[in-house]
Amino acid sequence: MSSSSFAVIFAQVTNAAVSTAGGSDAAAPPAPPAWSPFIYMILIMAMVYFALIRPQTQAKKKQEETIKSAKTGDKVVTSSGIHGLITNVKDTTVIVKVADNVKIEIEKTHIDKITRPDSGTDSEKPVAAKAS
């Protein structure tokens, strides 16, 4: 092959490539609408809300209801693991008896679990939070 025949073949190939790239619009798929990326962002934000944020707020609400239901005579476990019996309830704190002649004052927010003795037996059961 000579250089002139190579030039002719090269020209034909490049002309064919240019004609198919810019020639027919019917073969190209339509462009997606401009608002379509926003749908994906909204879906991702909804998944984050229902997977992370909502369960945390429900758990926090349940903890607040548990704290509000604390009263004298309830057995409690604090977030640090101290077991005791509530002897006095104040606005933001409770007095907990942890042993004979040993009482400590703790914040209500540090109450982790509240158990109440069953009315007829010595067994204890966790207090269920009321659904609103």
N, CA, C and O atoms as a GROMACS GRO file, in nm:
protein
  528
    1MET      N    1   0.083  -0.117   0.000
    1MET     CA    2   0.000   0.000   0.000
    1MET      C    3   0.088   0.123   0.000
    1MET      O    4   0.193   0.129   0.063
    2SER      N    5   0.042   0.218  -0.070
    2SER     CA    6   0.118   0.342  -0.077
    2SER      C    7   0.063   0.441   0.024
    2SER      O    8  -0.042   0.418   0.084
    3SER      N    9   0.133   0.549   0.041
    3SER     CA   10   0.091   0.649   0.138
    3SER      C   11  -0.034   0.721   0.092
    3SER      O   12  -0.113   0.767   0.175
    4SER      N   13  -0.054   0.732  -0.039
    4SER     CA   14  -0.175   0.800  -0.088
    4SER      C   15  -0.298   0.714  -0.062
    4SER      O   16  -0.404   0.769  -0.031
    5SER      N   17  -0.288   0.582  -0.076
    5SER     CA   18  -0.403   0.497  -0.049
    5SER      C   19  -0.434   0.495   0.102
    5SER      O   20  -0.550   0.486   0.141
    6PHE      N   21  -0.331   0.504   0.185
    6PHE     CA   22  -0.350   0.512   0.330
    6PHE      C   23  -0.423   0.642   0.366
    6PHE      O   24  -0.510   0.642   0.453
    7ALA      N   25  -0.388   0.751   0.299
    7ALA     CA   26  -0.452   0.880   0.324
    7ALA      C   27  -0.598   0.875   0.283
    7ALA      O   28  -0.683   0.934   0.350
    8VAL      N   29  -0.629   0.808   0.176
    8VAL     CA   30  -0.766   0.798   0.129
    8VAL      C   31  -0.849   0.717   0.229
    8VAL      O   32  -0.961   0.756   0.263
    9ILE      N   33  -0.795   0.604   0.276
    9ILE     CA   34  -0.866   0.520   0.372
    9ILE      C   35  -0.886   0.596   0.503
    9ILE      O   36  -0.994   0.590   0.563
   10PHE      N   37  -0.785   0.667   0.548
   10PHE     CA   38  -0.794   0.745   0.671
   10PHE      C   39  -0.901   0.853   0.658
   10PHE      O   40  -0.976   0.876   0.753
   11ALA      N   41  -0.908   0.919   0.546
   11ALA     CA   42  -1.007   1.023   0.523
   11ALA      C   43  -1.147   0.964   0.522
   11ALA      O   44  -1.240   1.025   0.577
   12GLN      N   45  -1.164   0.847   0.461
   12GLN     CA   46  -1.294   0.785   0.458
   12GLN      C   47  -1.339   0.744   0.599
   12GLN      O   48  -1.456   0.760   0.635
   13VAL      N   49  -1.246   0.691   0.679
   13VAL     CA   50  -1.279   0.649   0.815
   13VAL      C   51  -1.317   0.769   0.901
   13VAL      O   52  -1.414   0.764   0.976
   14THR      N   53  -1.240   0.877   0.891
   14THR     CA   54  -1.271   0.995   0.972
   14THR      C   55  -1.400   1.061   0.928
   14THR      O   56  -1.476   1.109   1.012
   15ASN      N   57  -1.429   1.064   0.798
   15ASN     CA   58  -1.555   1.119   0.750
   15ASN      C   59  -1.672   1.035   0.797
   15ASN      O   60  -1.777   1.089   0.833
   16ALA      N   61  -1.656   0.904   0.799
   16ALA     CA   62  -1.764   0.816   0.846
   16ALA      C   63  -1.789   0.837   0.995
   16ALA      O   64  -1.904   0.837   1.039
   17ALA      N   65  -1.681   0.855   1.072
   17ALA     CA   66  -1.696   0.877   1.216
   17ALA      C   67  -1.764   1.010   1.244
   17ALA      O   68  -1.848   1.018   1.334
   18VAL      N   69  -1.730   1.112   1.170
   18VAL     CA   70  -1.791   1.244   1.190
   18VAL      C   71  -1.938   1.240   1.150
   18VAL      O   72  -2.021   1.302   1.217
   19SER      N   73  -1.970   1.171   1.045
   19SER     CA   74  -2.110   1.169   1.000
   19SER      C   75  -2.199   1.092   1.096
   19SER      O   76  -2.315   1.129   1.114
   20THR      N   77  -2.149   0.985   1.160
   20THR     CA   78  -2.232   0.912   1.255
   20THR      C   79  -2.242   0.984   1.388
   20THR      O   80  -2.345   0.973   1.456
   21ALA      N   81  -2.139   1.056   1.430
   21ALA     CA   82  -2.141   1.125   1.559
   21ALA      C   83  -2.236   1.243   1.558
   21ALA      O   84  -2.308   1.263   1.656
   22GLY      N   85  -2.238   1.319   1.455
   22GLY     CA   86  -2.323   1.438   1.455
   22GLY      C   87  -2.439   1.428   1.362
   22GLY      O   88  -2.514   1.525   1.347
   23GLY      N   89  -2.457   1.317   1.299
   23GLY     CA   90  -2.556   1.308   1.194
   23GLY      C   91  -2.698   1.288   1.241
   23GLY      O   92  -2.778   1.380   1.227
   24SER      N   93  -2.732   1.174   1.296
   24SER     CA   94  -2.873   1.144   1.326
   24SER      C   95  -2.899   1.157   1.476
   24SER      O   96  -2.828   1.100   1.559
   25ASP      N   97  -3.003   1.233   1.508
   25ASP     CA   98  -3.044   1.249   1.647
   25ASP      C   99  -3.145   1.143   1.688
   25ASP      O  100  -3.169   1.125   1.807
   26ALA      N  101  -3.205   1.074   1.595
   26ALA     CA  102  -3.308   0.976   1.626
   26ALA      C  103  -3.251   0.854   1.697
   26ALA      O  104  -3.321   0.789   1.774
   27ALA      N  105  -3.125   0.821   1.672
   27ALA     CA  106  -3.065   0.704   1.734
   27ALA      C  107  -3.022   0.731   1.879
   27ALA      O  108  -3.011   0.636   1.957
   28ALA      N  109  -2.999   0.856   1.916
   28ALA     CA  110  -2.955   0.890   2.050
   28ALA      C  111  -3.073   0.886   2.148
   28ALA      O  112  -3.182   0.931   2.113
   29PRO      N  113  -3.053   0.831   2.270
   29PRO     CA  114  -3.163   0.829   2.367
   29PRO      C  115  -3.192   0.970   2.416
   29PRO      O  116  -3.103   1.055   2.418
   30PRO      N  117  -3.316   0.997   2.455
   30PRO     CA  118  -3.349   1.132   2.502
   30PRO      C  119  -3.280   1.161   2.635
   30PRO      O  120  -3.257   1.071   2.716
   31ALA      N  121  -3.246   1.285   2.655
   31ALA     CA  122  -3.180   1.327   2.778
   31ALA      C  123  -3.279   1.324   2.893
   31ALA      O  124  -3.396   1.357   2.874
   32PRO      N  125  -3.234   1.283   3.014
   32PRO     CA  126  -3.327   1.282   3.129
   32PRO      C  127  -3.365   1.425   3.166
   32PRO      O  128  -3.291   1.518   3.136
   33PRO      N  129  -3.479   1.442   3.231
   33PRO     CA  130  -3.521   1.576   3.271
   33PRO      C  131  -3.422   1.637   3.370
   33PRO      O  132  -3.349   1.566   3.440
   34ALA      N  133  -3.420   1.768   3.374
   34ALA     CA  134  -3.325   1.840   3.461
   34ALA      C  135  -3.354   1.818   3.609
   34ALA      O  136  -3.263   1.830   3.690
   35TRP      N  137  -3.477   1.786   3.646
   35TRP     CA  138  -3.513   1.769   3.786
   35TRP      C  139  -3.489   1.628   3.839
   35TRP      O  140  -3.510   1.605   3.958
   36SER      N  141  -3.447   1.535   3.758
   36SER     CA  142  -3.431   1.396   3.802
   36SER      C  143  -3.325   1.376   3.911
   36SER      O  144  -3.345   1.289   3.996
   37PRO      N  145  -3.215   1.450   3.915
   37PRO     CA  146  -3.121   1.432   4.028
   37PRO      C  147  -3.182   1.468   4.163
   37PRO      O  148  -3.143   1.413   4.266
   38PHE      N  149  -3.279   1.560   4.163
   38PHE     CA  150  -3.342   1.598   4.288
   38PHE      C  151  -3.425   1.485   4.347
   38PHE      O  152  -3.437   1.472   4.469
   39ILE      N  153  -3.483   1.403   4.260
   39ILE     CA  154  -3.560   1.288   4.309
   39ILE      C  155  -3.470   1.193   4.385
   39ILE      O  156  -3.508   1.141   4.490
   40TYR      N  157  -3.351   1.168   4.333
   40TYR     CA  158  -3.257   1.079   4.402
   40TYR      C  159  -3.214   1.137   4.536
   40TYR      O  160  -3.202   1.064   4.634
   41MET      N  161  -3.190   1.268   4.540
   41MET     CA  162  -3.151   1.330   4.667
   41MET      C  163  -3.264   1.320   4.770
   41MET      O  164  -3.239   1.294   4.888
   42ILE      N  165  -3.388   1.340   4.726
   42ILE     CA  166  -3.502   1.330   4.817
   42ILE      C  167  -3.517   1.187   4.868
   42ILE      O  168  -3.544   1.166   4.987
   43LEU      N  169  -3.499   1.089   4.781
   43LEU     CA  170  -3.507   0.949   4.824
   43LEU      C  171  -3.399   0.915   4.926
   43LEU      O  172  -3.426   0.846   5.024
   44ILE      N  173  -3.278   0.962   4.904
   44ILE     CA  174  -3.168   0.935   4.997
   44ILE      C  175  -3.195   1.002   5.132
   44ILE      O  176  -3.172   0.942   5.237
   45MET      N  177  -3.244   1.126   5.129
   45MET     CA  178  -3.274   1.195   5.254
   45MET      C  179  -3.386   1.124   5.330
   45MET      O  180  -3.382   1.116   5.453
   46ALA      N  181  -3.486   1.072   5.259
   46ALA     CA  182  -3.595   0.998   5.324
   46ALA      C  183  -3.542   0.869   5.387
   46ALA      O  184  -3.583   0.833   5.497
   47MET      N  185  -3.452   0.801   5.318
   47MET     CA  186  -3.395   0.678   5.374
   47MET      C  187  -3.314   0.708   5.499
   47MET      O  188  -3.322   0.633   5.596
   48VAL      N  189  -3.237   0.814   5.499
   48VAL     CA  190  -3.158   0.852   5.617
   48VAL      C  191  -3.252   0.886   5.732
   48VAL      O  192  -3.226   0.848   5.847
   49TYR      N  193  -3.359   0.958   5.704
   49TYR     CA  194  -3.454   0.995   5.809
   49TYR      C  195  -3.515   0.871   5.873
   49TYR      O  196  -3.515   0.858   5.995
   50PHE      N  197  -3.566   0.779   5.790
   50PHE     CA  198  -3.634   0.662   5.845
   50PHE      C  199  -3.537   0.558   5.902
   50PHE      O  200  -3.578   0.476   5.984
   51ALA      N  201  -3.411   0.559   5.861
   51ALA     CA  202  -3.315   0.461   5.912
   51ALA      C  203  -3.238   0.512   6.034
   51ALA      O  204  -3.200   0.432   6.120
   52LEU      N  205  -3.216   0.641   6.044
   52LEU     CA  206  -3.131   0.692   6.152
   52LEU      C  207  -3.202   0.791   6.245
   52LEU      O  208  -3.202   0.772   6.366
   53ILE      N  209  -3.262   0.892   6.191
   53ILE     CA  210  -3.313   1.002   6.273
   53ILE      C  211  -3.440   0.963   6.349
   53ILE      O  212  -3.448   0.986   6.469
   54ARG      N  213  -3.537   0.905   6.282
   54ARG     CA  214  -3.664   0.872   6.345
   54ARG      C  215  -3.650   0.772   6.459
   54ARG      O  216  -3.710   0.793   6.565
   55PRO      N  217  -3.573   0.663   6.444
   55PRO     CA  218  -3.557   0.572   6.558
   55PRO      C  219  -3.493   0.638   6.680
   55PRO      O  220  -3.528   0.607   6.794
   56GLN      N  221  -3.399   0.730   6.657
   56GLN     CA  222  -3.335   0.798   6.769
   56GLN      C  223  -3.434   0.888   6.842
   56GLN      O  224  -3.434   0.892   6.965
   57THR      N  225  -3.518   0.959   6.769
   57THR     CA  226  -3.615   1.047   6.834
   57THR      C  227  -3.720   0.966   6.909
   57THR      O  228  -3.765   1.008   7.016
   58GLN      N  229  -3.759   0.851   6.856
   58GLN     CA  230  -3.855   0.766   6.927
   58GLN      C  231  -3.795   0.710   7.054
   58GLN      O  232  -3.863   0.703   7.157
   59ALA      N  233  -3.668   0.670   7.050
   59ALA     CA  234  -3.602   0.618   7.171
   59ALA      C  235  -3.588   0.729   7.276
   59ALA      O  236  -3.605   0.704   7.395
   60LYS      N  237  -3.558   0.848   7.231
   60LYS     CA  238  -3.545   0.960   7.325
   60LYS      C  239  -3.680   0.992   7.389
   60LYS      O  240  -3.685   1.020   7.509
   61LYS      N  241  -3.786   0.988   7.312
   61LYS     CA  242  -3.920   1.014   7.366
   61LYS      C  243  -3.958   0.907   7.468
   61LYS      O  244  -4.016   0.938   7.572
   62LYS      N  245  -3.925   0.782   7.439
   62LYS     CA  246  -3.955   0.673   7.532
   62LYS      C  247  -3.876   0.690   7.662
   62LYS      O  248  -3.929   0.665   7.770
   63GLN      N  249  -3.750   0.732   7.653
   63GLN     CA  250  -3.667   0.756   7.771
   63GLN      C  251  -3.726   0.869   7.855
   63GLN      O  252  -3.727   0.860   7.978
   64GLU      N  253  -3.773   0.976   7.792
   64GLU     CA  254  -3.833   1.088   7.865
   64GLU      C  255  -3.960   1.044   7.937
   64GLU      O  256  -3.985   1.087   8.050
   65GLU      N  257  -4.040   0.958   7.873
   65GLU     CA  258  -4.161   0.908   7.939
   65GLU      C  259  -4.124   0.822   8.060
   65GLU      O  260  -4.191   0.826   8.163
   66THR      N  261  -4.018   0.743   8.047
   66THR     CA  262  -3.972   0.660   8.158
   66THR      C  263  -3.929   0.748   8.274
   66THR      O  264  -3.960   0.718   8.390
   67ILE      N  265  -3.858   0.854   8.246
   67ILE     CA  266  -3.811   0.945   8.352
   67ILE      C  267  -3.929   1.014   8.420
   67ILE      O  268  -3.930   1.029   8.542
   68LYS      N  269  -4.029   1.055   8.342
   68LYS     CA  270  -4.145   1.122   8.400
   68LYS      C  271  -4.225   1.029   8.490
   68LYS      O  272  -4.291   1.074   8.584
   69SER      N  273  -4.219   0.899   8.463
   69SER     CA  274  -4.299   0.805   8.542
   69SER      C  275  -4.228   0.761   8.670
   69SER      O  276  -4.282   0.680   8.746
   70ALA      N  277  -4.109   0.812   8.696
   70ALA     CA  278  -4.035   0.774   8.817
   70ALA      C  279  -4.106   0.828   8.941
   70ALA      O  280  -4.145   0.945   8.947
   71LYS      N  281  -4.123   0.740   9.040
   71LYS     CA  282  -4.186   0.783   9.165
   71LYS      C  283  -4.121   0.710   9.282
   71LYS      O  284  -4.046   0.614   9.262
   72THR      N  285  -4.150   0.755   9.400
   72THR     CA  286  -4.093   0.697   9.520
   72THR      C  287  -4.132   0.550   9.531
   72THR      O  288  -4.247   0.513   9.510
   73GLY      N  289  -4.033   0.467   9.563
   73GLY     CA  290  -4.056   0.324   9.578
   73GLY      C  291  -4.016   0.243   9.455
   73GLY      O  292  -4.013   0.120   9.462
   74ASP      N  293  -3.986   0.308   9.345
   74ASP     CA  294  -3.943   0.237   9.224
   74ASP      C  295  -3.798   0.196   9.235
   74ASP      O  296  -3.715   0.268   9.290
   75LYS      N  297  -3.768   0.078   9.184
   75LYS     CA  298  -3.629   0.035   9.174
   75LYS      C  299  -3.575   0.083   9.041
   75LYS      O  300  -3.642   0.072   8.938
   76VAL      N  301  -3.455   0.138   9.043
   76VAL     CA  302  -3.398   0.195   8.922
   76VAL      C  303  -3.258   0.141   8.897
   76VAL      O  304  -3.189   0.094   8.988
   77VAL      N  305  -3.218   0.149   8.771
   77VAL     CA  306  -3.081   0.124   8.730
   77VAL      C  307  -3.038   0.248   8.654
   77VAL      O  308  -3.104   0.290   8.559
   78THR      N  309  -2.927   0.308   8.696
   78THR     CA  310  -2.880   0.428   8.630
   78THR      C  311  -2.797   0.392   8.508
   78THR      O  312  -2.762   0.276   8.487
   79SER      N  313  -2.765   0.493   8.429
   79SER     CA  314  -2.684   0.469   8.309
   79SER      C  315  -2.543   0.425   8.344
   79SER      O  316  -2.473   0.369   8.260
   80SER      N  317  -2.499   0.451   8.467
   80SER     CA  318  -2.366   0.406   8.510
   80SER      C  319  -2.371   0.270   8.576
   80SER      O  320  -2.267   0.217   8.616
   81GLY      N  321  -2.490   0.212   8.589
   81GLY     CA  322  -2.503   0.076   8.641
   81GLY      C  323  -2.534   0.067   8.789
   81GLY      O  324  -2.526  -0.042   8.845
   82ILE      N  325  -2.568   0.176   8.853
   82ILE     CA  326  -2.600   0.175   8.995
   82ILE      C  327  -2.745   0.131   9.013
   82ILE      O  328  -2.835   0.186   8.950
   83HIS      N  329  -2.766   0.031   9.099
   83HIS     CA  330  -2.900  -0.018   9.130
   83HIS      C  331  -2.943   0.042   9.262
   83HIS      O  332  -2.864   0.050   9.356
   84GLY      N  333  -3.068   0.084   9.270
   84GLY     CA  334  -3.114   0.140   9.396
   84GLY      C  335  -3.265   0.158   9.397
   84GLY      O  336  -3.335   0.120   9.304
   85LEU      N  337  -3.311   0.216   9.506
   85LEU     CA  338  -3.453   0.238   9.529
   85LEU      C  339  -3.475   0.388   9.544
   85LEU      O  340  -3.406   0.454   9.621
   86ILE      N  341  -3.571   0.442   9.470
   86ILE     CA  342  -3.598   0.586   9.478
   86ILE      C  343  -3.667   0.614   9.611
   86ILE      O  344  -3.769   0.553   9.644
   87THR      N  345  -3.610   0.708   9.687
   87THR     CA  346  -3.670   0.746   9.814
   87THR      C  347  -3.733   0.886   9.808
   87THR      O  348  -3.818   0.918   9.890
   88ASN      N  349  -3.691   0.967   9.713
   88ASN     CA  350  -3.746   1.102   9.702
   88ASN      C  351  -3.730   1.148   9.557
   88ASN      O  352  -3.627   1.123   9.495
   89VAL      N  353  -3.832   1.215   9.504
   89VAL     CA  354  -3.828   1.267   9.367
   89VAL      C  355  -3.834   1.419   9.374
   89VAL      O  356  -3.924   1.475   9.437
   90LYS      N  357  -3.738   1.485   9.310
   90LYS     CA  358  -3.736   1.631   9.302
   90LYS      C  359  -3.762   1.672   9.157
   90LYS      O  360  -3.795   1.587   9.074
   91ASP      N  361  -3.746   1.800   9.127
   91ASP     CA  362  -3.773   1.849   8.990
   91ASP      C  363  -3.681   1.784   8.888
   91ASP      O  364  -3.729   1.726   8.790
   92THR      N  365  -3.550   1.793   8.908
   92THR     CA  366  -3.455   1.741   8.810
   92THR      C  367  -3.371   1.626   8.863
   92THR      O  368  -3.294   1.566   8.788
   93THR      N  369  -3.385   1.595   8.992
   93THR     CA  370  -3.303   1.489   9.051
   93THR      C  371  -3.391   1.393   9.130
   93THR      O  372  -3.508   1.421   9.158
   94VAL      N  373  -3.333   1.279   9.166
   94VAL     CA  374  -3.398   1.183   9.254
   94VAL      C  375  -3.296   1.139   9.359
   94VAL      O  376  -3.175   1.137   9.333
   95ILE      N  377  -3.345   1.104   9.476
   95ILE     CA  378  -3.260   1.049   9.580
   95ILE      C  379  -3.276   0.897   9.572
   95ILE      O  380  -3.387   0.845   9.580
   96VAL      N  381  -3.165   0.828   9.556
   96VAL     CA  382  -3.167   0.683   9.540
   96VAL      C  383  -3.094   0.619   9.657
   96VAL      O  384  -2.981   0.656   9.689
   97LYS      N  385  -3.160   0.523   9.721
   97LYS     CA  386  -3.099   0.448   9.830
   97LYS      C  387  -3.031   0.327   9.767
   97LYS      O  388  -3.097   0.241   9.709
   98VAL      N  389  -2.897   0.320   9.780
   98VAL     CA  390  -2.821   0.212   9.718
   98VAL      C  391  -2.780   0.105   9.819
   98VAL      O  392  -2.748  -0.007   9.781
   99ALA      N  393  -2.781   0.139   9.947
   99ALA     CA  394  -2.749   0.043  10.054
   99ALA      C  395  -2.806   0.100  10.183
   99ALA      O  396  -2.861   0.210  10.184
  100ASP      N  397  -2.793   0.025  10.294
  100ASP     CA  398  -2.841   0.076  10.422
  100ASP      C  399  -2.764   0.202  10.457
  100ASP      O  400  -2.641   0.203  10.455
  101ASN      N  401  -2.836   0.308  10.488
  101ASN     CA  402  -2.779   0.438  10.526
  101ASN      C  403  -2.691   0.499  10.416
  101ASN      O  404  -2.607   0.584  10.445
  102VAL      N  405  -2.710   0.460  10.293
  102VAL     CA  406  -2.636   0.520  10.181
  102VAL      C  407  -2.737   0.568  10.077
  102VAL      O  408  -2.804   0.488  10.012
  103LYS      N  409  -2.746   0.700  10.063
  103LYS     CA  410  -2.835   0.760   9.965
  103LYS      C  411  -2.754   0.854   9.877
  103LYS      O  412  -2.667   0.926   9.925
  104ILE      N  413  -2.784   0.850   9.747
  104ILE     CA  414  -2.715   0.941   9.656
  104ILE      C  415  -2.820   1.017   9.575
  104ILE      O  416  -2.930   0.967   9.550
  105GLU      N  417  -2.784   1.136   9.535
  105GLU     CA  418  -2.872   1.217   9.454
  105GLU      C  419  -2.821   1.213   9.310
  105GLU      O  420  -2.705   1.245   9.284
  106ILE      N  421  -2.907   1.173   9.219
  106ILE     CA  422  -2.866   1.163   9.078
  106ILE      C  423  -2.965   1.242   8.991
  106ILE      O  424  -3.079   1.266   9.031
  107GLU      N  425  -2.919   1.281   8.874
  107GLU     CA  426  -3.005   1.349   8.778
  107GLU      C  427  -3.106   1.250   8.722
  107GLU      O  428  -3.074   1.132   8.703
  108LYS      N  429  -3.226   1.297   8.695
  108LYS     CA  430  -3.329   1.211   8.637
  108LYS      C  431  -3.288   1.160   8.499
  108LYS      O  432  -3.327   1.051   8.459
  109THR      N  433  -3.212   1.239   8.428
  109THR     CA  434  -3.173   1.201   8.292
  109THR      C  435  -3.082   1.080   8.290
  109THR      O  436  -3.062   1.019   8.184
  110HIS      N  437  -3.025   1.043   8.406
  110HIS     CA  438  -2.935   0.928   8.411
  110HIS      C  439  -3.006   0.799   8.452
  110HIS      O  440  -2.941   0.696   8.471
  111ILE      N  441  -3.137   0.805   8.465
  111ILE     CA  442  -3.212   0.683   8.493
  111ILE      C  443  -3.224   0.604   8.364
  111ILE      O  444  -3.271   0.656   8.262
  112ASP      N  445  -3.180   0.480   8.368
  112ASP     CA  446  -3.181   0.397   8.247
  112ASP      C  447  -3.302   0.305   8.245
  112ASP      O  448  -3.370   0.295   8.143
  113LYS      N  449  -3.331   0.238   8.357
  113LYS     CA  450  -3.445   0.147   8.365
  113LYS      C  451  -3.516   0.170   8.497
  113LYS      O  452  -3.456   0.205   8.598
  114ILE      N  453  -3.647   0.150   8.492
  114ILE     CA  454  -3.728   0.155   8.614
  114ILE      C  455  -3.803   0.023   8.622
  114ILE      O  456  -3.866  -0.020   8.526
  115THR      N  457  -3.795  -0.041   8.740
  115THR     CA  458  -3.872  -0.163   8.763
  115THR      C  459  -3.956  -0.141   8.887
  115THR      O  460  -3.913  -0.077   8.983
  116ARG      N  461  -4.075  -0.196   8.883
  116ARG     CA  462  -4.166  -0.184   8.998
  116ARG      C  463  -4.203  -0.323   9.044
  116ARG      O  464  -4.226  -0.411   8.961
  117PRO      N  465  -4.209  -0.344   9.173
  117PRO     CA  466  -4.253  -0.476   9.221
  117PRO      C  467  -4.397  -0.501   9.180
  117PRO      O  468  -4.481  -0.410   9.183
  118ASP      N  469  -4.426  -0.622   9.140
  118ASP     CA  470  -4.562  -0.660   9.102
  118ASP      C  471  -4.648  -0.652   9.227
  118ASP      O  472  -4.599  -0.673   9.338
  119SER      N  473  -4.775  -0.623   9.211
  119SER     CA  474  -4.862  -0.599   9.327
  119SER      C  475  -4.878  -0.721   9.417
  119SER      O  476  -4.894  -0.704   9.538
  120GLY      N  477  -4.876  -0.844   9.362
  120GLY     CA  478  -4.899  -0.961   9.445
  120GLY      C  479  -4.776  -1.047   9.469
  120GLY      O  480  -4.780  -1.132   9.558
  121THR      N  481  -4.669  -1.029   9.394
  121THR     CA  482  -4.552  -1.115   9.408
  121THR      C  483  -4.427  -1.031   9.428
  121THR      O  484  -4.429  -0.909   9.421
  122ASP      N  485  -4.317  -1.102   9.454
  122ASP     CA  486  -4.189  -1.035   9.471
  122ASP      C  487  -4.115  -1.016   9.340
  122ASP      O  488  -4.008  -0.955   9.338
  123SER      N  489  -4.168  -1.066   9.231
  123SER     CA  490  -4.098  -1.053   9.103
  123SER      C  491  -4.106  -0.910   9.053
  123SER      O  492  -4.197  -0.835   9.089
  124GLU      N  493  -4.011  -0.874   8.971
  124GLU     CA  494  -4.006  -0.739   8.916
  124GLU      C  495  -4.026  -0.747   8.766
  124GLU      O  496  -3.984  -0.843   8.701
  125LYS      N  497  -4.091  -0.647   8.712
  125LYS     CA  498  -4.106  -0.640   8.568
  125LYS      C  499  -4.077  -0.499   8.522
  125LYS      O  500  -4.104  -0.404   8.595
  126PRO      N  501  -4.020  -0.481   8.401
  126PRO     CA  502  -3.991  -0.348   8.353
  126PRO      C  503  -4.121  -0.269   8.328
  126PRO      O  504  -4.224  -0.325   8.292
  127VAL      N  505  -4.111  -0.141   8.347
  127VAL     CA  506  -4.226  -0.054   8.324
  127VAL      C  507  -4.237  -0.030   8.174
  127VAL      O  508  -4.140   0.009   8.109
  128ALA      N  509  -4.354  -0.053   8.118
  128ALA     CA  510  -4.375  -0.030   7.975
  128ALA      C  511  -4.417   0.116   7.955
  128ALA      O  512  -4.502   0.168   8.027
  129ALA      N  513  -4.356   0.180   7.856
  129ALA     CA  514  -4.392   0.318   7.824
  129ALA      C  515  -4.524   0.318   7.749
  129ALA      O  516  -4.548   0.234   7.663
  130LYS      N  517  -4.608   0.414   7.785
  130LYS     CA  518  -4.739   0.422   7.720
  130LYS      C  519  -4.723   0.487   7.583
  130LYS      O  520  -4.653   0.588   7.569
  131ALA      N  521  -4.787   0.430   7.483
  131ALA     CA  522  -4.784   0.487   7.348
  131ALA      C  523  -4.886   0.600   7.340
  131ALA      O  524  -4.999   0.586   7.387
  132SER      N  525  -4.846   0.710   7.280
  132SER     CA  526  -4.937   0.825   7.268
  132SER      C  527  -5.001   0.825   7.134
  132SER      O  528  -5.082   0.914   7.104
   0.00000   0.00000   0.00000
